[in-house]
Amino acid sequence: MSTLVIAPVLVALVTAILTLLVRPSDILRRTVSLLGGVAYLGAVAALFDAVVLPLGSEPNVLVYQVSDWAAPFGITLVADGLSVFMLVLAGMVSLVALVFSIASISAFGQRLSYHPLYHFMMVGVTGSFLTGDIFNLFVWFEVMLMSSYILVLFYSGREHTRAALNYVVLNLIGSAVMLVAIGGLYSTTGTLNMADMARRLADPVAYDIALLPVLGLSAVLFSVFALKAGLAPFHFWVPAAYRAAPAPVTAMLAGVVKKVGVYAIVRLYFTIFAAATFDLSFLGITGDSALGFFGPVMFLMAAVSIVFGGIGAVGRDDVDGILAYSSISQVGFIVLPLAVAATAPSEAVAVLGVTAALVYAFNHGLAKSLLFLVSGTIQDVVGSDRLSELGGLANRAPVLAAAFFLGALTLIGVPPISGFFGKFLVFQAAGEALAAGATGSALALAVALGGAILTIAYYTRAWNQVFWGRTTEMVDATLPARWTLGPAGAVTDGGDGGLERLELTTQVTAAVVLALAAVGFGIGFEAVFAAADAAAHAALDTNAYVDAVLHGPGVGMDAGAGTGGGH
């Protein structure tokens, strides 16, 4: 049993508590918060090293049984290639967004428990990625969401209150539905431990499990994960929530929190429910596993998300609106290769599909967080993000413009930036499925192509109207002359829109760091691909997951001897 598995959770939890204890001191609170973010990334890096490195080798599966209670009776945390891949994304984005927060959130706002809420949200994100128990997945979801409820409402204006109310109500309904589905699965399978559930579903006769109710309950659960991920038709909370929240919170919602829903889909449906084998014939959908049913469902939801989000982004007249609808479209690009993998005619195509989804999720997490940070900086400096009030920012703010440009190119998919490889893998997965004769793969290619064209359209429009074109009166008033990052890291002119120069420099630097990361991961894409490939193999290797959790080192008893499970 490896105690390293629990390290990221403990670091985030301790940081959240410490930031509460040091609230009277502004400097100490910010210092503790920032050091906690660095320590969290360090813990994630150590876990990544233990599980995946060296790249190309057989990845490990590390298991932590809380209080030495053996699975499936105790609470289990599992770190494999999939979970640590997602943790790396969370660690990088959260640290950059935290640095941006320290510069952009007012001192009064930071005293109002911003930092504890931020780190408690990271506790929930981390627990969701590591839990090996479907009930505790619900618990970690709630820890994450309860913090995000307040952070979305952080500015407390009329628009923010309305957006937060919609966000809270929808997620509370989703949480209630999730709890009902989990209770039904426990009643049907007799366990809550994911590995034990997979083992039982693989041999339903031995455990007297009726598979059809499991399929129905897993479909209900899927709707909840689609809501968390912002997939159509459960996307309607996204635009308002993203516009209402502070920029660093929106960066976390789009770059990290949304990925928790994607992770849950990959973990449960490709690792756990895929273990069940049965003949399926329902409304023209056929297959020999649950994935035969969910593949077409994923495709339909991904296609609608790509098209609806893309058209919505083209029609928006504000930067945050474009980015919010773009997020709906881009999550469709993440789920589309998962649909291909679910109905893949061969294991190689399935692995490629999951790998493509993970690479795209990683790139989207970096790029969309970057773009929301740039948008937040524009609003802080100029006072507006409406396209009609912006223009000529490339001349007045070239560093910020370059960061936005690289983020847009990442999502468009221009080489050698990392986003090119993510989009290429999506097309490759659909193309190889088409070559193997998979049903619907040609349509998947067409949807991906249409979505790519829409992505070019709305980011070109945003770039032309915000950064090129005539300098508007508002931009001219707030940025009367060009500012750049000088050799000492200070803004070189006074057009800072009321921001302190150090704060503005910090915000721009945070955006530049993510932009450089997108370029760097593109140049060194072999490492990203190797890590994503290891994550995909971990997601699809149900037997290895079950063996590690139920029979691996540190398990105090042979889990196969148990007749019950869960809690």
Phi, psi and omega per residue, in radians:
M1 nan 2.285 -3.068
S2 -1.840 2.082 3.089
T3 -1.289 -0.230 3.121
L4 -1.093 -0.476 -3.106
V5 -1.030 -0.664 -3.043
I6 -1.506 -0.092 -3.053
A7 -1.023 -0.839 -3.139
P8 -1.056 -0.652 3.117
V9 -1.122 -0.791 -3.117
L10 -1.137 -0.706 3.138
V11 -1.081 -0.828 3.139
A12 -1.113 -0.696 -3.132
L13 -1.179 -0.812 3.132
V14 -1.087 -0.713 3.116
T15 -1.082 -0.756 3.129
A16 -1.059 -0.752 -3.126
I17 -1.188 -0.749 -3.120
L18 -1.127 -0.667 3.119
T19 -1.164 -0.438 3.010
L20 -1.255 -0.706 -3.063
L21 -1.236 -0.513 -3.080
V22 -1.786 0.396 -3.106
R23 -0.972 -0.611 -3.116
P24 -1.077 -0.391 -3.094
S25 -1.897 2.025 -3.133
D26 -1.102 -0.828 -3.092
I27 -1.130 -0.776 -3.116
L28 -1.149 -0.679 -3.139
R29 -1.111 -0.794 -3.135
R30 -1.175 -0.668 3.137
T31 -1.135 -0.813 3.124
V32 -1.079 -0.729 -3.135
S33 -1.090 -0.804 -3.119
L34 -1.169 -0.750 3.103
L35 -1.106 -0.631 3.082
G36 -1.115 -0.682 3.082
G37 -1.114 -0.705 3.101
V38 -1.160 -0.761 3.132
A39 -1.104 -0.638 3.108
Y40 -1.088 -0.815 3.122
L41 -1.095 -0.637 3.087
G42 -1.129 -0.722 3.108
A43 -1.129 -0.696 3.101
V44 -1.135 -0.722 3.118
A45 -1.083 -0.719 3.112
A46 -1.120 -0.694 3.119
L47 -1.185 -0.698 3.085
F48 -1.072 -0.726 3.113
D49 -1.080 -0.720 -3.094
A50 -1.268 -0.497 -3.040
V51 -1.667 -0.790 -2.937
V52 -1.855 -0.687 -3.047
L53 -1.305 2.586 -0.085
P54 -1.260 2.537 -3.119
L55 -1.052 2.430 -3.113
G56 1.684 -0.270 3.098
S57 -1.500 3.006 3.108
E58 -1.238 2.036 -3.098
P59 -1.196 2.652 3.106
N60 -1.563 2.871 2.970
V61 -2.171 1.949 -3.117
L62 -1.742 2.378 -3.054
V63 -2.201 2.385 3.050
Y64 -2.151 2.068 3.105
Q65 -1.688 1.943 -3.070
V66 -1.070 2.252 -3.140
S67 1.047 0.373 3.123
D68 1.094 0.377 3.009
W69 -1.454 2.099 -3.037
A70 -1.223 2.526 3.000
A71 -1.148 2.547 0.145
P72 -1.644 0.204 -3.035
F73 -1.520 -0.447 -3.134
G74 -1.767 -3.067 3.095
I75 -1.565 2.232 -3.043
T76 -2.065 2.391 2.981
L77 -1.993 2.369 -3.040
V78 -2.260 2.245 3.044
A79 -2.029 1.930 3.064
D80 -2.202 -3.010 -3.081
G81 -1.006 -0.641 -3.116
L82 -1.222 -0.855 -3.065
S83 -1.172 -0.701 -3.119
V84 -1.270 -0.508 3.056
F85 -1.059 -0.779 3.125
M86 -1.220 -0.590 3.116
L87 -1.145 -0.633 3.103
V88 -1.067 -0.795 3.083
L89 -1.033 -0.811 -3.125
A90 -1.084 -0.726 -3.114
G91 -1.129 -0.754 -3.117
M92 -1.199 -0.866 -3.091
V93 -1.146 -0.720 -3.085
S94 -1.132 -0.655 3.140
L95 -1.181 -0.774 3.134
V96 -1.134 -0.757 3.122
A97 -1.135 -0.573 3.105
L98 -1.162 -0.764 3.077
V99 -1.049 -0.765 3.097
F100 -1.066 -0.687 -3.132
S101 -1.063 -0.768 -3.108
I102 -1.044 -0.556 3.139
A103 -1.531 -0.540 -2.965
S104 -1.742 -0.555 -3.136
I105 -1.400 2.325 -3.102
S106 -1.071 2.752 3.129
A107 -1.026 -0.687 3.102
F108 -1.116 -0.751 3.121
G109 -1.101 -0.672 3.135
Q110 -1.222 -0.475 3.060
R111 -1.251 -0.393 -3.122
L112 -1.474 0.836 3.004
S113 1.078 0.439 3.102
Y114 -1.036 -0.824 -3.052
H115 -1.189 -0.780 3.044
P116 -1.024 -0.729 3.128
L117 -1.098 -0.728 3.137
Y118 -1.045 -0.812 -3.077
H119 -1.334 -0.542 3.018
F120 -1.145 -0.614 3.040
M121 -1.059 -0.702 3.104
M122 -1.194 -0.534 3.038
V123 -1.048 -0.818 3.138
G124 -1.135 -0.724 3.099
V125 -1.053 -0.816 -3.093
T126 -1.141 -0.788 3.112
G127 -1.071 -0.652 3.114
S128 -1.095 -0.682 3.139
F129 -1.264 -0.458 -3.017
L130 -1.795 -0.328 -3.026
T131 -1.134 2.489 3.058
G132 -1.897 0.328 -2.998
D133 -2.323 2.222 -3.020
I134 -1.220 -0.539 3.077
F135 -1.231 -0.729 3.118
N136 -1.234 -0.342 2.954
L137 -1.073 -0.734 3.060
F138 -1.080 -0.768 -3.120
V139 -1.079 -0.824 -3.132
W140 -1.159 -0.629 3.039
F141 -0.978 -0.782 -3.086
E142 -1.200 -0.658 3.065
V143 -1.035 -0.795 3.125
M144 -1.106 -0.795 -3.032
L145 -1.274 -0.646 -3.128
M146 -1.072 -0.675 3.074
S147 -1.198 -0.738 -3.093
S148 -1.171 -0.510 3.095
Y149 -0.985 -0.835 -3.079
I150 -1.272 -0.630 -3.129
L151 -1.184 -0.599 3.063
V152 -1.144 -0.617 -3.115
L153 -1.518 0.150 -2.875
F154 -1.016 -0.630 -3.082
Y155 -1.475 -0.281 2.943
S156 1.112 0.304 3.046
G157 -1.384 3.084 -3.115
R158 -1.069 -0.812 3.137
E159 -1.121 -0.692 -3.118
H160 -1.182 -0.691 3.135
T161 -1.134 -0.751 3.126
R162 -1.100 -0.787 3.141
A163 -1.127 -0.741 -3.133
A164 -1.152 -0.655 3.123
L165 -1.098 -0.801 3.084
N166 -1.048 -0.776 -3.123
Y167 -1.078 -0.778 -3.119
V168 -1.168 -0.850 -3.080
V169 -1.075 -0.817 -3.118
L170 -1.097 -0.726 -3.120
N171 -1.282 -0.552 3.050
L172 -1.155 -0.713 3.060
I173 -1.086 -0.781 3.105
G174 -1.059 -0.681 3.134
S175 -1.169 -0.685 3.105
A176 -1.120 -0.747 3.105
V177 -1.120 -0.705 3.119
M178 -1.064 -0.755 -3.132
L179 -1.137 -0.691 3.098
V180 -1.105 -0.760 3.134
A181 -1.118 -0.715 3.127
I182 -1.137 -0.730 3.078
G183 -1.065 -0.701 3.095
G184 -1.132 -0.701 3.101
L185 -1.140 -0.673 3.095
Y186 -1.118 -0.746 3.128
S187 -1.118 -0.602 -3.064
T188 -1.450 -0.724 -3.054
T189 -1.739 -0.354 3.134
G190 1.441 0.221 -3.126
T191 -2.686 2.742 3.040
L192 -1.997 -0.298 3.106
N193 -1.192 2.261 -3.040
M194 -1.096 -0.776 -3.125
A195 -1.124 -0.734 3.127
D196 -1.161 -0.634 3.094
M197 -1.120 -0.745 3.113
A198 -1.092 -0.722 3.127
R199 -1.090 -0.729 -3.119
R200 -1.232 -0.683 3.134
L201 -1.168 -0.487 3.103
A202 -1.248 -0.349 -3.141
D203 -2.401 1.179 -2.998
P204 -1.146 -0.513 -3.122
V205 -1.132 -0.751 -3.113
A206 -1.088 -0.513 -3.094
Y207 -1.914 0.175 3.074
D208 0.960 0.917 -3.122
I209 -1.876 2.247 3.019
A210 -1.539 2.081 -3.003
L211 -1.334 -0.505 -3.110
L212 -1.094 -0.770 3.042
P213 -1.070 -0.599 3.090
V214 -1.082 -0.728 3.117
L215 -1.089 -0.775 3.136
G216 -1.107 -0.774 3.141
L217 -1.174 -0.656 3.107
S218 -1.177 -0.522 3.069
A219 -1.186 -0.701 3.070
V220 -1.085 -0.762 3.130
L221 -1.108 -0.635 3.138
F222 -1.076 -0.650 3.135
S223 -1.097 -0.584 3.116
V224 -1.188 -0.788 3.130
F225 -1.136 -0.613 3.081
A226 -1.131 -0.649 3.068
L227 -1.103 -0.794 -3.139
K228 -1.119 -0.628 -3.120
A229 -1.426 -0.212 -3.131
G230 1.357 0.511 3.103
L231 -1.393 2.496 3.019
A232 -1.126 2.448 0.107
P233 -1.622 0.378 -3.129
F234 -1.837 0.587 -3.001
H235 -1.713 -0.122 -2.852
F236 -1.193 -0.247 3.106
W237 -1.414 -0.302 -2.942
V238 -1.143 -0.956 -3.023
P239 -1.030 -0.806 -3.088
A240 -1.175 -0.752 -3.121
A241 -1.134 -0.703 -3.112
Y242 -1.196 -0.617 3.126
R243 -1.305 -0.514 -3.056
A244 -1.392 -0.652 -3.017
A245 -1.257 2.693 2.998
P246 -1.010 2.673 -3.043
A247 -0.954 -0.799 -3.141
P248 -1.172 -0.533 3.083
V249 -1.212 -0.753 3.083
T250 -1.064 -0.681 3.080
A251 -1.049 -0.688 3.117
M252 -1.253 -0.703 3.133
L253 -1.077 -0.802 -3.102
A254 -1.339 -0.675 -3.028
G255 -1.493 -0.504 -3.007
V256 -2.189 -0.977 -3.016
V257 -1.048 -0.745 3.112
K258 -1.059 -0.536 -3.113
K259 -1.247 -0.311 3.082
V260 -1.136 -0.701 3.070
G261 -1.121 -0.706 3.089
V262 -1.105 -0.776 3.120
Y263 -1.032 -0.765 -3.127
A264 -1.074 -0.665 3.093
I265 -1.096 -0.813 -3.126
V266 -1.129 -0.824 -3.064
R267 -1.145 -0.850 -3.040
L268 -1.338 -0.699 -2.990
Y269 -1.570 -0.464 3.113
F270 -1.692 -0.472 -3.134
T271 -1.701 -0.726 -2.974
I272 -1.730 -1.133 -3.049
F273 -1.204 -0.400 3.093
A274 -1.153 -0.254 3.123
A275 -1.218 -0.374 -3.142
A276 -1.377 2.326 -3.138
T277 -2.096 2.129 3.104
F278 -2.798 2.767 3.086
D279 -1.329 2.262 -3.065
L280 -2.163 2.215 3.043
S281 -2.558 1.833 -3.030
F282 -2.620 2.017 3.126
L283 0.905 0.702 3.116
G284 1.487 -0.082 3.118
I285 -1.567 2.214 3.138
T286 -2.229 2.746 3.113
G287 2.963 3.085 -3.137
D288 -2.009 0.198 3.089
S289 -2.682 3.061 3.119
A290 -1.067 -0.527 3.138
L291 -1.131 -0.465 3.077
G292 -1.103 -0.491 3.073
F293 -1.475 -0.781 -3.021
F294 -1.356 -0.392 3.106
G295 -0.988 -0.964 3.097
P296 -1.084 -0.613 3.110
V297 -1.119 -0.797 3.094
M298 -1.036 -0.750 -3.111
F299 -1.090 -0.795 -3.117
L300 -1.081 -0.791 -3.116
M301 -1.186 -0.673 3.117
A302 -1.140 -0.767 -3.113
A303 -1.108 -0.791 3.122
V304 -1.108 -0.699 3.131
S305 -1.091 -0.801 -3.118
I306 -1.063 -0.829 -3.072
V307 -1.280 -0.862 -3.099
F308 -1.118 -0.814 -3.136
G309 -1.103 -0.701 3.132
G310 -1.134 -0.794 3.125
I311 -1.146 -0.701 3.108
G312 -1.078 -0.706 3.140
A313 -1.160 -0.678 3.128
V314 -1.073 -0.573 -3.053
G315 -1.587 -0.052 -3.096
R316 -1.394 2.650 -3.118
D317 -1.999 0.277 3.081
D318 -2.405 2.649 -3.043
V319 -1.117 -0.822 -3.133
D320 -1.084 -0.638 3.098
G321 -1.122 -0.742 3.084
I322 -1.048 -0.800 -3.099
L323 -1.191 -0.628 -3.139
A324 -1.159 -0.832 3.117
Y325 -1.200 -0.554 3.047
S326 -1.071 -0.650 3.119
S327 -1.093 -0.654 3.082
I328 -1.096 -0.770 -3.139
S329 -1.158 -0.739 -3.058
Q330 -1.229 -0.561 3.082
V331 -1.180 -0.464 3.015
G332 -1.116 -0.667 3.074
F333 -1.128 -0.511 3.103
I334 -1.268 -0.719 -3.057
V335 -1.414 -0.446 -3.121
L336 -0.988 -0.871 3.091
P337 -1.168 -0.416 3.025
L338 -1.158 -0.646 3.067
A339 -1.118 -0.702 3.078
V340 -1.104 -0.760 -3.134
A341 -1.128 -0.631 -3.099
A342 -1.137 -0.545 -3.114
T343 -1.962 0.348 -3.054
A344 -1.136 2.469 3.136
P345 -1.385 -0.140 -3.133
S346 -2.576 2.800 3.135
E347 -1.136 -0.629 -3.128
A348 -1.080 -0.742 3.124
V349 -1.192 -0.650 3.111
A350 -1.094 -0.784 3.112
V351 -1.087 -0.739 3.135
L352 -1.106 -0.710 3.137
G353 -1.101 -0.797 3.127
V354 -1.169 -0.699 3.095
T355 -1.049 -0.771 3.121
A356 -1.053 -0.749 3.137
A357 -1.095 -0.732 -3.112
L358 -1.219 -0.713 3.097
V359 -1.106 -0.752 3.141
Y360 -1.137 -0.696 3.107
A361 -1.091 -0.708 3.119
F362 -1.099 -0.848 -3.137
N363 -1.122 -0.715 3.133
H364 -1.128 -0.689 3.117
G365 -1.034 -0.752 3.120
L366 -1.208 -0.891 -2.999
A367 -1.222 -0.772 -3.087
K368 -1.227 -0.613 3.048
S369 -1.084 -0.765 3.096
L370 -0.995 -0.838 -3.065
L371 -1.154 -0.661 3.094
F372 -1.209 -0.577 3.068
L373 -1.175 -0.696 3.071
V374 -1.103 -0.768 3.121
S375 -1.068 -0.726 3.101
G376 -1.094 -0.677 3.109
T377 -1.151 -0.712 3.105
I378 -1.052 -0.764 3.138
Q379 -1.148 -0.658 3.116
D380 -1.168 -0.664 -3.064
V381 -1.445 -0.893 -3.030
V382 -1.563 -0.570 -3.130
G383 1.686 0.102 -3.131
S384 -2.759 2.692 3.004
D385 -2.150 0.267 3.118
R386 -1.337 2.363 -3.072
L387 -1.056 -0.626 -3.098
S388 -1.187 -0.349 -3.108
E389 -1.792 -0.009 -3.124
L390 -2.019 2.803 3.103
G391 2.793 2.512 3.086
G392 1.312 0.262 -3.097
L393 -1.192 -0.379 3.113
A394 -1.129 -0.545 3.101
N395 -1.374 -0.628 -3.071
R396 -1.561 -0.495 -3.098
A397 -2.378 1.215 -3.014
P398 -1.131 -0.599 -3.132
V399 -1.188 -0.792 3.108
L400 -1.106 -0.706 3.115
A401 -1.080 -0.721 -3.139
A402 -1.120 -0.677 3.116
A403 -1.112 -0.794 3.111
F404 -1.080 -0.738 -3.115
F405 -1.047 -0.764 3.132
L406 -1.188 -0.652 3.086
G407 -1.126 -0.738 3.110
A408 -1.126 -0.743 3.126
L409 -1.118 -0.556 3.100
T410 -1.088 -0.787 -3.119
L411 -1.356 -0.491 3.032
I412 -1.200 -0.679 3.102
G413 1.718 0.979 -3.135
V414 -1.827 2.246 3.115
P415 -1.252 2.664 0.063
P416 -1.662 0.355 -3.130
I417 -1.197 2.649 -2.998
S418 -1.025 -0.523 -3.121
G419 -1.083 -0.476 3.102
F420 -1.048 -0.754 -3.081
F421 -1.230 -0.614 3.079
G422 -1.105 -0.795 3.141
K423 -1.199 -0.661 3.109
F424 -1.074 -0.712 -3.140
L425 -1.160 -0.605 3.073
V426 -1.078 -0.816 3.101
F427 -1.151 -0.672 -3.138
Q428 -1.127 -0.733 3.125
A429 -1.072 -0.801 3.123
A430 -1.154 -0.663 3.133
G431 -1.144 -0.749 3.132
E432 -1.207 -0.598 3.051
A433 -1.133 -0.681 3.092
L434 -1.119 -0.741 3.130
A435 -1.113 -0.520 3.133
A436 -1.514 0.004 3.077
G437 1.478 0.367 -3.130
A438 -1.238 2.393 -3.141
T439 -1.177 2.333 3.056
G440 1.498 -0.073 -3.082
S441 -1.200 -0.578 3.083
A442 -1.122 -0.694 3.097
L443 -1.156 -0.634 3.089
A444 -1.081 -0.729 3.087
L445 -1.078 -0.741 -3.128
A446 -1.132 -0.737 3.121
V447 -1.118 -0.758 3.128
A448 -1.082 -0.721 3.123
L449 -1.129 -0.787 3.108
G450 -1.079 -0.715 3.107
G451 -1.136 -0.650 3.113
A452 -1.122 -0.695 3.116
I453 -1.144 -0.729 3.097
L454 -1.104 -0.663 3.123
T455 -1.074 -0.780 3.089
I456 -1.049 -0.718 -3.068
A457 -1.120 -0.873 -3.029
Y458 -1.357 -0.497 3.086
Y459 -1.355 -0.554 3.037
T460 -1.123 -0.748 3.108
R461 -1.082 -0.784 3.136
A462 -1.083 -0.771 -3.123
W463 -1.118 -0.806 -3.096
N464 -1.083 -0.714 -3.033
Q465 -1.506 -0.473 -3.094
V466 -1.625 -0.737 -2.973
F467 -1.868 -0.523 3.046
W468 -1.767 -2.988 3.084
G469 1.422 -3.002 -3.095
R470 -1.247 2.420 3.088
T471 -1.259 2.138 -3.086
T472 -1.371 2.917 -3.137
E473 -1.095 -0.678 -3.119
M474 -1.148 -0.765 3.104
V475 -1.133 -0.708 -3.130
D476 -1.127 -0.600 -3.127
A477 -1.298 -0.656 -3.078
T478 -1.559 -0.459 3.106
L479 -2.265 1.325 -3.069
P480 -1.171 -0.334 3.131
A481 -2.523 2.839 -3.133
R482 -1.139 2.414 2.971
W483 -2.120 2.543 3.106
T484 -2.435 2.971 3.064
L485 -1.442 1.971 -3.133
G486 -1.304 3.109 -3.100
P487 -1.083 -0.450 3.137
A488 -1.674 0.119 3.106
G489 1.429 0.258 -3.138
A490 -1.799 2.739 3.055
V491 -1.287 2.345 -2.948
T492 -1.581 -0.007 3.015
D493 -2.506 3.071 -2.974
G494 -1.585 0.043 -3.089
G495 -1.412 1.203 -3.022
D496 -1.937 0.208 3.042
G497 1.045 0.455 3.110
G498 1.643 -0.160 3.101
L499 -1.354 2.546 2.956
E500 -1.148 2.551 -3.051
R501 -1.091 -0.694 3.139
L502 -1.119 -0.691 3.131
E503 -1.119 -0.805 -3.136
L504 -1.121 -0.724 3.104
T505 -1.050 -0.724 3.130
T506 -1.112 -0.760 3.136
Q507 -1.076 -0.813 -3.123
V508 -1.146 -0.692 3.137
T509 -1.094 -0.709 3.110
A510 -1.040 -0.749 3.109
A511 -1.134 -0.726 -3.129
V512 -1.111 -0.663 3.126
V513 -1.026 -0.792 3.121
L514 -1.169 -0.632 3.099
A515 -1.109 -0.775 3.116
L516 -1.158 -0.579 3.087
A517 -1.110 -0.720 3.118
A518 -1.076 -0.725 3.103
V519 -1.196 -0.781 -3.114
G520 -1.090 -0.740 3.116
F521 -1.222 -0.401 3.028
G522 -1.263 -0.762 3.110
I523 -1.140 -0.711 3.113
G524 -1.792 0.784 -3.016
F525 -1.149 -0.403 -3.138
E526 -0.962 -0.688 -3.137
A527 -1.181 -0.740 3.119
V528 -1.100 -0.756 -3.136
F529 -1.122 -0.732 -3.141
A530 -1.088 -0.735 3.125
A531 -1.171 -0.723 3.116
A532 -1.175 -0.655 3.101
D533 -1.117 -0.725 3.078
A534 -1.100 -0.682 3.108
A535 -1.132 -0.711 3.133
A536 -1.136 -0.761 3.093
H537 -1.082 -0.671 3.110
A538 -1.134 -0.679 3.140
A539 -1.158 -0.596 -3.053
L540 -1.628 -0.222 -3.110
D541 -1.619 1.387 -3.107
T542 -1.083 -0.701 -3.088
N543 -1.087 -0.735 3.132
A544 -1.125 -0.693 3.123
Y545 -1.115 -0.815 -3.135
V546 -1.105 -0.787 -3.127
D547 -1.089 -0.737 -3.108
A548 -1.143 -0.712 -3.077
V549 -1.361 -0.735 -3.020
L550 -1.647 -0.425 -3.049
H551 -2.307 0.090 -3.060
G552 -1.378 3.123 3.121
P553 -1.026 2.356 3.112
G554 1.667 -0.132 3.072
V555 -1.408 2.146 -2.962
G556 -1.337 -0.181 3.140
M557 -2.723 2.853 3.077
D558 -1.286 1.890 -3.076
A559 -1.082 -0.400 -3.139
G560 -1.150 -0.286 -3.129
A561 -1.412 -0.246 -3.091
G562 -1.331 2.588 3.092
T563 -1.863 -0.201 3.113
G564 -2.069 -2.772 3.104
G565 3.127 3.087 3.081
G566 1.261 -2.346 -2.978
H567 -2.300 nan nan
